[in-house]
Amino acid sequence: MIRQKPDMPQIFDLIVVGSGPAGSACAATAAAAGLSVALVDKSPFPREKLCGGGVTGRSIRYLDEIFGVTPDSDLFLTSDSVRLAFGGRIISQQEDAPPLQMTMRRAFDATLHNHAVTAGADVFAPVRISAVDHASATITLADGRILQGSVLVGADGANSLVARSVFGRAFDPAQIGFGLEVELDRSLIEDNTTEIDLGAADWGYGWVFPKRESITLGVGGIHARNPDMKAHFQAYLARHAPALAEQGEIKCKGAFLPFGAYRKIPGGGRALLAGDAAGLVDPITGEGIAWALKSGQLAAQAAIEALAGNGPDSAMAAYLRRLAPIHREMDAARRIRALIYARPVRAYFPRAVERNPSMSRTYLRLLAGELDYADLGTRVLFRLARRLGGSLLPRRAA
Ligand SMILES: Cc1cc2nc3c(=O)[nH]c(=O)nc-3n(C[C@H](O)[C@H](O)[C@H](O)COP(=O)(O)OP(=O)(O)OC[C@H]3O[C@@H](n4cnc5c(N)ncnc54)[C@H](O)[C@@H]3O)c2cc1C
């Protein structure tokens, strides 16, 4: 980094706003490649982040690839007992399901943040940002300091300030997801099984994720389709911890997640968006950590390529090329989502899962990141549609 007079901008190759999984992956990758990196966050680390903390096989692959973090670390609890339910009725139970790792984001994100620092990123945190100029990759901090990059990466989550500077708003309210969660004492739910209840919310689900020290219980789905998410949450809590629910309304926390509404052009000017800021959350499972890690790494690689070749203005084209396989996955998942969550199908789906154990296995393999939506292919999609009642998709041409 070249330091200049206090009233002059501090100059970096790359400025990364946000040090969640996307920002830390981006900063670590770019700093390890020799770029000067400013990593800016409004919070000091460790900090809380509302999340189920379900880390899929896909996330585990990216964690190893980007940071050398492996699941045997004491950040994780492995869960391979999974129950699928629909409105409290168990429709599938598997004791040897594809493993999911369960983590607490406070410790998990602090670990990734520390990796970025060790790789050489300069940290500016905790600090608020008062202005973003995406065209020139410049940000102004609340204390008056100015940071100027060749490229800016907005990895600042679902309410992204960088996305707002480019598009005028962080997300589309008609498409955004919303989740409510509570951390429960382990003794309240002794069962150590991961549960997904596909009837707990509309276009979403409820979850019980066991952790080392606690149990995370939550309900989430498309916000506009669940005007009373709190009622869904209370009903789900009452099913699992009736004594607690009887005490009245339990304090839960809520957060937005971009449930499958990704940005086709993630950014503008010299700013690239990664992770939730780019809308990269799986439209069916709500998994966002894996795509945050991967898109953060890809944004860094795009910046590295652009600065070594055609200059910062070419970073977006380099990024879009790399993101294409993730965008294809999102598109495929959105098509399949209608077969799982749409109202006419909701009555059929649980029965279809009960009758066909291979369907729940497929869902769990998707959830665990063992299977890509593209792997499912059109053939399986049509088979699924036929099992669910036949008339949902047009018949295939002979
Ligand atoms: C209720 C709920 C449950 C979820 N459960 C799961 C799950 O089980 N598994 C899974 O894979 N995904 C889950 N997700 C999604 C997952 O949490 C996100 O997809 C993931 O955290 C995205 O990572 P990110 O780095 O893009 O953003 P974040 O993790 O949100 O990190 C953004 C960072 O930017 C910082 N920041 C924000 N604004 C500013 C600003 N103006 N200036 C500076 N810094 C800023 C924040 O402090 C934060 O550190 C869940 C989400 C919700 C809401």
The ligand as a Tripos MOL2 file, in Angstrom:
@<TRIPOS>MOLECULE
LIG
   53    58     1     0     0
SMALL
NO_CHARGES

@<TRIPOS>ATOM
      1 C1        -31.9810  -16.6760    8.9060 C.3       1 LIG1
      2 C2        -30.9080  -17.1050    7.9210 C.ar      1 LIG1
      3 C3        -30.4270  -18.4160    7.9460 C.ar      1 LIG1
      4 C4        -29.4360  -18.7990    7.0270 C.ar      1 LIG1
      5 N1        -28.9510  -20.0930    7.0970 N.ar      1 LIG1
      6 C5        -27.9830  -20.4870    6.2350 C.ar      1 LIG1
      7 C6        -27.3970  -21.7860    6.3470 C.ar      1 LIG1
      8 O1        -27.7360  -22.5750    7.2360 O.2       1 LIG1
      9 N2        -26.4310  -22.1390    5.4600 N.ar      1 LIG1
     10 C7        -26.0130  -21.2810    4.4750 C.ar      1 LIG1
     11 O2        -25.1520  -21.6620    3.6640 O.2       1 LIG1
     12 N3        -26.5270  -20.0180    4.3610 N.ar      1 LIG1
     13 C8        -27.4810  -19.6090    5.2290 C.ar      1 LIG1
     14 N4        -27.9760  -18.3250    5.1620 N.ar      1 LIG1
     15 C9        -27.4250  -17.4110    4.1340 C.3       1 LIG1
     16 C10       -26.0420  -16.9120    4.5700 C.3       1 LIG1
     17 O3        -26.1000  -16.4090    5.8870 O.3       1 LIG1
     18 C11       -25.5370  -15.8250    3.6110 C.3       1 LIG1
     19 O4        -25.7780  -16.2370    2.3000 O.3       1 LIG1
     20 C12       -24.0500  -15.5450    3.7880 C.3       1 LIG1
     21 O5        -23.7830  -15.0480    5.0760 O.3       1 LIG1
     22 C13       -23.5700  -14.5370    2.7410 C.3       1 LIG1
     23 O6        -22.2350  -14.1560    3.0100 O.3       1 LIG1
     24 P1        -21.7140  -12.7180    2.5780 P.3       1 LIG1
     25 O7        -20.2620  -12.7070    2.8870 O.co2     1 LIG1
     26 O8        -22.1660  -12.4110    1.2170 O.co2     1 LIG1
     27 O9        -22.4900  -11.6880    3.5220 O.3       1 LIG1
     28 P2        -22.5400  -11.5680    5.1050 P.3       1 LIG1
     29 O10       -22.1980  -12.8550    5.7450 O.co2     1 LIG1
     30 O11       -23.8300  -10.9360    5.4160 O.co2     1 LIG1
     31 O12       -21.3530  -10.5480    5.4390 O.3       1 LIG1
     32 C14       -21.4630   -9.1890    5.1030 C.3       1 LIG1
     33 C15       -20.4390   -8.3850    5.8850 C.3       1 LIG1
     34 O13       -20.5150   -7.0300    5.4430 O.3       1 LIG1
     35 C16       -20.5010   -6.1590    6.5600 C.3       1 LIG1
     36 N5        -21.2180   -4.9430    6.1720 N.ar      1 LIG1
     37 C17       -22.5250   -4.8030    5.8910 C.ar      1 LIG1
     38 N6        -22.8120   -3.5290    5.5590 N.ar      1 LIG1
     39 C18       -21.6450   -2.8470    5.6300 C.ar      1 LIG1
     40 C19       -21.2850   -1.4810    5.4170 C.ar      1 LIG1
     41 N7        -22.1920   -0.5500    5.0470 N.pl3     1 LIG1
     42 N8        -20.0010   -1.1260    5.6000 N.ar      1 LIG1
     43 C20       -19.0750   -2.0390    5.9770 C.ar      1 LIG1
     44 N9        -19.3540   -3.3350    6.2000 N.ar      1 LIG1
     45 C21       -20.6210   -3.7360    6.0190 C.ar      1 LIG1
     46 C22       -21.1940   -6.9420    7.6760 C.3       1 LIG1
     47 O14       -20.8000   -6.4650    8.9640 O.3       1 LIG1
     48 C23       -20.6990   -8.3660    7.3970 C.3       1 LIG1
     49 O15       -19.5090   -8.6520    8.0960 O.3       1 LIG1
     50 C24       -28.9370  -17.8860    6.0660 C.ar      1 LIG1
     51 C25       -29.4020  -16.5590    6.0600 C.ar      1 LIG1
     52 C26       -30.3730  -16.1590    6.9890 C.ar      1 LIG1
     53 C27       -30.8450  -14.7260    6.9910 C.3       1 LIG1
@<TRIPOS>BOND
     1     1     2 1
     2     2     3 ar
     3     2    52 ar
     4     3     4 ar
     5     4     5 ar
     6     4    50 ar
     7     5     6 ar
     8     6     7 ar
     9     6    13 1
    10     7     8 2
    11     7     9 ar
    12     9    10 ar
    13    10    11 2
    14    10    12 ar
    15    12    13 ar
    16    13    14 ar
    17    14    15 1
    18    14    50 ar
    19    15    16 1
    20    16    17 1
    21    16    18 1
    22    18    19 1
    23    18    20 1
    24    20    21 1
    25    20    22 1
    26    22    23 1
    27    23    24 1
    28    24    25 2
    29    24    26 1
    30    24    27 1
    31    27    28 1
    32    28    29 2
    33    28    30 1
    34    28    31 1
    35    31    32 1
    36    32    33 1
    37    33    34 1
    38    33    48 1
    39    34    35 1
    40    35    36 1
    41    35    46 1
    42    36    37 ar
    43    36    45 ar
    44    37    38 ar
    45    38    39 ar
    46    39    40 ar
    47    39    45 ar
    48    40    41 1
    49    40    42 ar
    50    42    43 ar
    51    43    44 ar
    52    44    45 ar
    53    46    47 1
    54    46    48 1
    55    48    49 1
    56    50    51 ar
    57    51    52 ar
    58    52    53 1
@<TRIPOS>SUBSTRUCTURE
     1 LIG1         1 GROUP 0 **** ****
